[in-house]
Amino acid sequence: MEFKPKKVSYTPLEILEMFAQKNLPENFCIVPFTNLIFNPNGDVGVCRQKGTEHVVGNIKEQSVADIWNSEYLQKWRSEFLSGEVKICSKEIHNDACHLGGENYTLFPHIDLNANQKNPLLKLTANFNGQCNLKCTMCDIWMMQNGLYDEIGFWDQAHRDFFPHIKEIELLSGEPFIQKDTYRLIEEVSGVNPSVWWSFTTNAHWRLNKKIESSLNKINIKNIICSIDSLDPTLYSKIRKEGRLSIVLENIAALKAYEEERKKKGLSALNLTLHFLVMKNNWHELPQIVDYVERAGMRLIVNNCYDPKELSLHSLSNKEELEIALDVLERCEPHHLQRVMRFFMGVAYDLEPVEKAFLLQSIREKQLSHKALD
C-alpha cells in the first residue's frame, strides 16, 4: 500500500492526543519503534538526539534484523511503553525531544511491542563522512568513506528492506555531494517509489539540473538546512571553509525549484532551518526567527551539548540564566514560541528557584504583550 503522510509534522498537543488514544504514557517516544541510523564506520544507532556514540549494533558484525530486535533495543522500547524511561530521561527533560513532530508521520504504522514484528520503517542513512565543510561541532567529516560498498550492504538492503521502507532520511557528511545519495535514490525509487525522503544539509552547494533530476524522482518530506549564524564572519568560524552567501543563494534557488515542483504536481520541499545554539551564536536567536519568517521556512532550534567547550551547558547556572534573560530581552512576542526549546534546555540546568524565575519572566513577557494587544 502506498505510504502518504497526512502531515509533515505534528504539534506537541497533537502528539499527546495520539498517545492518549493508544493509552501510551506522556513520555513515550516513537523513534526506537521506527528507525535505525547507519553510520560511516558501520556502527548503528537509533536516535539523532543521542548522538553517534550511542550505538545499538554494528552492521559489519550483525544483520539488520538482529540489530532491530536486539536485547538492548527491546529494553529501550519497553521503557517507553511503561513510562519508566531511563535511557532517554535526560534528553526528554532537556528538550522534550520525544515530541519531535516530524517523527510522528509513521505513528499509524508502528508495532507497539518491544519485540518488533514489523520490519524497519525508517532508514537514516549516515553512510559517508564525505563533507565539503569542517564544522566545529561535528566529527562526521573525519570519518571513513566507502564501507557500505565493501561489506555488500546494498544487495542485502535491496533484498531485505528497500521494498518495505516508508521513510528515508539522509544525514551528514553532506548528502548532496555524495555518490551514495544518488545511488540510494536510484535503487529505492526503482523498487519502492512511495518512500518519503528527508535531507539534512549544510546547503553549501549549488542546485543544478542533475540534482533536480534526482529529486524529481522522489517524494520529499523536508529539506533541513543547518545554518548556525547569519553573520558571515561567525558562520565561517563555525562552519570552516564555508561562505554564508553560497548557502543563502542556494536556499533561494531551492525555493524557486519548490515552486516548479508544485506546478508539476510534485511534493513541496518543506524547507526548514536548523539552528544549533552555542556559546558564540545564542544572541542571534531573534534574527534567525525573523529570517525564517521572511523566507517562509520552518525552524528547528536545538541546544548544543557536545562538544562541551561549545555548549552553554558547560557554563555556571548564573551565566546560563543571564544569557537566557538576555535572549528574552531581545525577543518580540512572535519570537518566543519558536525559540522555547532553547529556554527549556537552559531551565533544565537551573536550580528550582532560578528555573522558576526564568519561567516566570517568560510568562510575564508573554502576558505584557497580550495586555498591549
C-alpha positions as CSV (number, residue, x, y, z in Angstrom):
1,M,0.0,0.0,0.0
2,E,1.3,3.4,-0.9
3,F,2.5,5.5,2.1
4,K,1.5,9.1,2.1
5,P,1.8,11.0,5.4
6,K,-1.2,13.2,6.3
7,K,1.1,15.9,7.5
8,V,4.8,16.7,7.5
9,S,4.9,17.5,11.2
10,Y,2.6,17.4,14.3
11,T,2.4,19.8,17.3
12,P,3.1,18.5,20.8
13,L,-0.6,18.7,21.7
14,E,-1.5,16.6,18.6
15,I,1.2,14.0,19.6
16,L,0.0,13.8,23.2
17,E,-3.6,13.2,21.8
18,M,-2.1,10.3,19.8
19,F,-0.6,8.9,22.9
20,A,-3.9,9.1,24.8
21,Q,-5.8,7.3,22.0
22,K,-3.3,4.4,22.4
23,N,-3.1,4.6,26.2
24,L,0.6,5.4,26.0
25,P,2.5,7.3,28.7
26,E,3.2,11.0,28.0
27,N,6.9,10.4,27.8
28,F,6.6,7.8,25.1
29,C,8.8,8.2,22.0
30,I,8.3,6.7,18.6
31,V,11.9,6.6,17.4
32,P,13.1,3.2,18.7
33,F,9.9,1.7,17.1
34,T,10.7,3.0,13.6
35,N,14.3,4.0,12.9
36,L,17.9,2.8,12.6
37,I,20.9,5.1,11.8
38,F,23.7,3.6,9.7
39,N,27.0,5.5,10.4
40,P,30.2,5.7,8.3
41,N,32.1,3.2,10.5
42,G,29.4,0.6,10.5
43,D,28.0,1.5,13.9
44,V,24.2,1.5,14.1
45,G,22.3,4.0,16.2
46,V,18.7,4.8,16.6
47,C,18.3,8.4,17.7
48,R,19.9,11.6,16.4
49,Q,19.5,13.3,19.8
50,K,21.5,10.6,21.5
51,G,24.4,11.2,19.0
52,T,26.8,8.9,17.2
53,E,28.3,7.4,20.3
54,H,25.0,5.8,21.3
55,V,25.4,2.5,19.5
56,V,23.0,-0.5,19.4
57,G,25.0,-2.7,17.0
58,N,27.4,-2.8,14.1
59,I,26.4,-3.7,10.5
60,K,29.8,-5.4,9.9
61,E,29.1,-7.9,12.7
62,Q,25.2,-8.3,12.8
63,S,22.3,-8.4,10.4
64,V,19.8,-5.6,10.3
65,A,17.1,-8.0,11.6
66,D,19.3,-9.0,14.6
67,I,20.0,-5.3,15.5
68,W,16.4,-4.4,15.0
69,N,15.3,-6.8,17.7
70,S,18.4,-6.8,19.9
71,E,18.0,-7.2,23.7
72,Y,19.0,-3.5,24.2
73,L,16.6,-2.1,21.7
74,Q,13.8,-4.2,23.2
75,K,14.7,-2.8,26.6
76,W,14.6,0.7,25.2
77,R,11.2,0.2,23.7
78,S,9.9,-1.4,27.0
79,E,10.9,1.7,28.9
80,F,8.8,3.9,26.6
81,L,5.8,1.6,26.7
82,S,5.8,1.5,30.5
83,G,6.7,5.2,31.0
84,E,9.7,4.2,33.2
85,V,12.2,6.0,31.0
86,K,15.8,5.8,32.0
87,I,17.9,5.7,28.7
88,C,16.4,8.9,27.4
89,S,15.4,10.7,30.7
90,K,18.0,13.5,30.3
91,E,17.1,14.2,26.6
92,I,13.3,14.2,27.3
93,H,13.7,16.6,30.3
94,N,16.2,18.8,28.4
95,D,14.5,19.2,25.0
96,A,11.2,17.3,25.1
97,C,12.7,15.6,22.0
98,H,10.1,12.7,22.2
99,L,7.6,15.3,20.9
100,G,9.6,16.0,17.7
101,G,6.8,16.5,15.3
102,E,8.5,15.2,12.1
103,N,8.8,11.7,13.6
104,Y,5.1,11.0,14.0
105,T,4.1,10.7,10.4
106,L,4.8,7.0,11.0
107,F,2.6,6.7,14.1
108,P,-0.3,4.8,12.4
109,H,2.2,2.1,11.2
110,I,4.1,1.2,14.3
111,D,4.1,-2.1,16.2
112,L,3.6,-1.2,19.9
113,N,5.6,-4.1,21.2
114,A,9.2,-4.4,22.5
115,N,9.8,-7.3,20.1
116,Q,9.0,-5.9,16.6
117,K,7.1,-8.0,14.1
118,N,7.3,-5.0,11.7
119,P,10.3,-4.6,9.5
120,L,12.3,-1.4,9.8
121,L,10.1,1.5,8.9
122,K,12.7,4.3,8.5
123,L,16.2,4.2,7.3
124,T,18.5,7.0,8.4
125,A,21.5,6.9,6.0
126,N,24.6,8.4,7.5
127,F,26.7,6.2,5.2
128,N,29.5,8.5,4.4
129,G,31.8,11.0,6.2
130,Q,32.4,13.0,3.0
131,C,31.7,16.7,3.5
132,N,32.6,20.0,2.0
133,L,32.9,21.8,5.4
134,K,34.7,21.1,8.6
135,C,32.3,22.3,11.3
136,T,33.5,22.9,14.8
137,M,30.6,20.9,16.5
138,C,30.8,17.9,14.2
139,D,33.2,14.9,13.8
140,I,31.5,13.1,10.9
141,W,33.7,14.8,8.3
142,M,36.7,12.9,9.9
143,M,35.1,9.5,9.5
144,Q,35.7,7.0,6.7
145,N,34.0,6.6,3.4
146,G,33.1,3.6,1.2
147,L,32.4,1.0,3.9
148,Y,28.9,0.2,2.7
149,D,30.3,-0.7,-0.8
150,E,32.9,-3.0,0.8
151,I,30.6,-5.1,3.0
152,G,27.9,-5.9,0.4
153,F,25.3,-3.7,2.2
154,W,23.5,-2.7,-1.0
155,D,22.5,-6.2,-2.0
156,Q,21.2,-7.0,1.5
157,A,19.3,-3.8,1.7
158,H,17.8,-4.2,-1.8
159,R,16.6,-7.6,-0.8
160,D,15.5,-7.2,2.9
161,F,14.2,-3.7,3.4
162,F,14.3,-1.2,0.5
163,P,11.0,-2.7,-0.8
164,H,9.3,-2.2,2.6
165,I,10.7,1.1,4.0
166,K,8.4,4.1,4.4
167,E,10.8,6.9,5.1
168,I,14.5,7.6,4.4
169,E,16.5,10.4,6.0
170,L,19.9,11.5,4.7
171,L,22.3,13.0,7.2
172,S,26.0,14.1,7.3
173,G,28.6,14.5,6.0
174,E,27.0,16.4,3.2
175,P,24.4,14.2,1.3
176,F,24.2,16.3,-1.8
177,I,27.9,15.9,-2.7
178,Q,28.0,12.1,-2.0
179,K,27.5,9.4,-4.7
180,D,25.8,7.2,-2.1
181,T,22.8,9.7,-2.0
182,Y,22.2,9.4,-5.7
183,R,22.7,5.6,-5.7
184,L,20.2,5.3,-2.9
185,I,17.6,7.4,-4.8
186,E,18.1,5.3,-7.9
187,E,17.9,1.9,-6.1
188,V,15.0,2.7,-3.8
189,S,12.9,4.7,-6.3
190,G,13.1,1.7,-8.6
191,V,11.6,-0.8,-6.1
192,N,9.6,1.5,-3.7
193,P,8.6,4.8,-5.3
194,S,6.2,5.7,-2.4
195,V,9.0,6.3,0.1
196,W,9.2,9.8,1.6
197,W,12.6,11.4,1.9
198,S,14.2,13.9,4.3
199,F,17.6,15.6,3.9
200,T,19.7,17.4,6.4
201,T,22.2,19.5,4.5
202,N,24.6,22.4,5.1
203,A,23.2,23.8,1.8
204,H,26.7,24.8,0.8
205,W,26.5,23.7,-2.8
206,R,24.8,24.9,-6.0
207,L,21.5,23.5,-7.1
208,N,21.8,22.2,-10.7
209,K,19.8,20.2,-13.2
210,K,21.5,17.0,-12.2
211,I,20.4,17.3,-8.6
212,E,16.9,18.5,-9.7
213,S,16.6,15.4,-11.9
214,S,17.3,13.1,-9.0
215,L,14.9,15.0,-6.6
216,N,12.2,14.9,-9.3
217,K,12.1,11.1,-8.8
218,I,11.1,11.1,-5.2
219,N,8.6,12.3,-2.6
220,I,10.3,14.9,-0.4
221,K,9.1,15.2,3.2
222,N,11.5,18.0,4.1
223,I,14.9,19.5,3.4
224,I,16.5,20.7,6.6
225,C,19.3,23.4,6.1
226,S,21.7,23.7,9.0
227,I,22.7,27.3,9.4
228,D,24.1,28.3,12.8
229,S,24.8,32.0,12.1
230,L,23.6,34.8,9.8
231,D,26.8,36.7,10.4
232,P,29.2,35.9,7.5
233,T,32.3,36.1,9.7
234,L,30.9,34.0,12.5
235,Y,29.4,31.5,10.0
236,S,32.9,30.9,8.5
237,K,34.3,30.3,12.0
238,I,31.6,27.7,12.9
239,R,31.5,26.0,9.5
240,K,35.1,26.2,8.5
241,E,35.8,26.7,4.8
242,G,32.2,27.9,4.4
243,R,30.7,31.1,2.9
244,L,27.3,32.1,4.1
245,S,26.5,33.8,0.7
246,I,26.6,30.4,-1.1
247,V,24.1,29.0,1.4
248,L,21.6,31.9,1.2
249,E,21.8,31.9,-2.6
250,N,21.2,28.1,-2.7
251,I,18.2,28.4,-0.3
252,A,16.7,31.0,-2.7
253,A,17.3,28.5,-5.6
254,L,15.6,25.7,-3.6
255,K,12.6,28.0,-3.0
256,A,12.3,28.6,-6.7
257,Y,12.7,24.9,-7.5
258,E,10.0,24.1,-5.0
259,E,7.5,26.3,-6.9
260,E,8.4,24.4,-10.1
261,R,7.8,21.1,-8.3
262,K,4.4,22.1,-7.1
263,K,3.4,23.2,-10.6
264,K,4.3,19.7,-11.8
265,G,2.2,18.1,-9.0
266,L,5.3,17.0,-7.1
267,S,5.7,17.3,-3.3
268,A,6.8,20.5,-1.7
269,L,10.3,20.7,-0.2
270,N,9.1,22.0,3.2
271,L,12.4,23.9,3.7
272,T,13.4,24.0,7.3
273,L,16.2,25.9,9.0
274,H,18.1,24.1,11.9
275,F,19.8,26.3,14.4
276,L,22.2,24.8,17.0
277,V,22.5,27.2,19.9
278,M,26.1,27.5,21.1
279,K,28.2,29.9,23.2
280,N,29.1,32.0,20.2
281,N,25.7,32.4,18.5
282,W,22.9,32.4,21.1
283,H,22.5,36.2,20.6
284,E,21.2,35.5,17.0
285,L,18.0,33.6,18.0
286,P,15.6,36.5,17.3
287,Q,17.3,37.3,14.0
288,I,17.0,33.6,13.0
289,V,13.3,33.7,13.6
290,D,12.9,36.9,11.5
291,Y,14.9,35.2,8.7
292,V,12.7,32.1,8.6
293,E,9.5,34.2,8.7
294,R,10.7,36.2,5.7
295,A,11.9,33.2,3.8
296,G,8.8,31.1,4.5
297,M,10.7,28.3,6.2
298,R,10.1,26.2,9.3
299,L,12.5,26.4,12.2
300,I,14.1,23.8,14.5
301,V,16.1,25.0,17.4
302,N,18.4,22.7,19.4
303,N,20.9,23.4,22.2
304,C,24.4,22.1,21.7
305,Y,25.5,19.6,24.3
306,D,28.7,18.2,22.7
307,P,31.4,19.2,22.3
308,K,31.2,20.6,25.8
309,E,33.5,23.5,25.1
310,L,30.9,24.9,22.7
311,S,27.9,24.3,24.9
312,L,26.1,26.8,27.1
313,H,25.6,23.9,29.5
314,S,29.2,24.0,30.5
315,L,28.7,27.4,32.0
316,S,27.7,28.2,35.5
317,N,24.0,28.4,36.4
318,K,24.4,32.2,36.9
319,E,25.9,32.6,33.4
320,E,23.3,30.4,31.7
321,L,20.4,32.3,33.4
322,E,22.0,35.7,32.4
323,I,22.2,34.5,28.8
324,A,18.6,33.3,28.8
325,L,17.4,36.6,30.2
326,D,19.4,38.5,27.6
327,V,17.7,36.4,24.8
328,L,14.3,37.1,26.4
329,E,15.0,40.8,26.4
330,R,15.8,40.7,22.7
331,C,12.7,38.7,21.8
332,E,9.5,40.1,20.5
333,P,6.2,38.1,21.0
334,H,6.5,36.3,17.7
335,H,10.0,35.0,18.6
336,L,9.1,33.4,21.9
337,Q,7.2,30.3,20.8
338,R,9.8,29.4,18.1
339,V,12.8,29.6,20.5
340,M,11.1,28.0,23.5
341,R,13.2,24.8,23.2
342,F,16.3,27.0,23.9
343,F,14.7,28.3,27.1
344,M,13.6,24.9,28.3
345,G,17.1,23.4,27.8
346,V,18.5,26.2,29.9
347,A,15.8,25.8,32.5
348,Y,16.6,22.1,33.0
349,D,20.1,23.0,34.2
350,L,19.0,25.6,36.8
351,E,18.2,25.2,40.4
352,P,14.4,25.3,41.3
353,V,14.4,29.0,42.3
354,E,16.4,30.1,39.2
355,K,14.2,27.9,36.9
356,A,11.0,29.4,38.5
357,F,12.4,32.9,38.0
358,L,13.2,32.3,34.3
359,L,9.8,30.7,33.5
360,Q,8.0,33.5,35.4
361,S,10.0,36.1,33.4
362,I,8.9,34.4,30.1
363,R,5.3,34.3,31.3
364,E,5.3,37.9,32.3
365,K,6.7,39.0,28.9
366,Q,4.0,37.0,27.1
367,L,1.3,38.5,29.3
368,S,2.6,42.0,28.9
369,H,2.4,41.8,25.2
370,K,-1.1,40.3,25.3
371,A,-2.1,43.3,27.5
372,L,-0.8,45.7,24.9
373,D,-2.8,43.9,22.2
